[in-house]
Amino acid sequence: MWVSKPVYEAVPYIYGIAGAILFGLSMYLDFWWLPTLCLVLGIVCLVYGLVLWLRRRDYRTHRTGNDDPLG
């Protein structure tokens, strides 16, 4: 599936924002299983967004031939 470049670049941030929202909702919801579900999904989204961001950064660093991770 092909998506436009701005959408592709925003995916890790979208996952991060969704994870933060779900994580925050888990503190305010008061239904039987809903806080646990939001907490787990929030953590999964945050981790997945971070993994995507780090993998893309690592790929771009190695593709350009720059082996210094700090710049």
ABEGO torsion letter per residue (X at the ends): XBBBAAAAAAAAAAAAAAAAAAAAAAAABABAAAAAAAAAAAAAAAAAAAAAAAAAAAAAAAAAGBABAAX
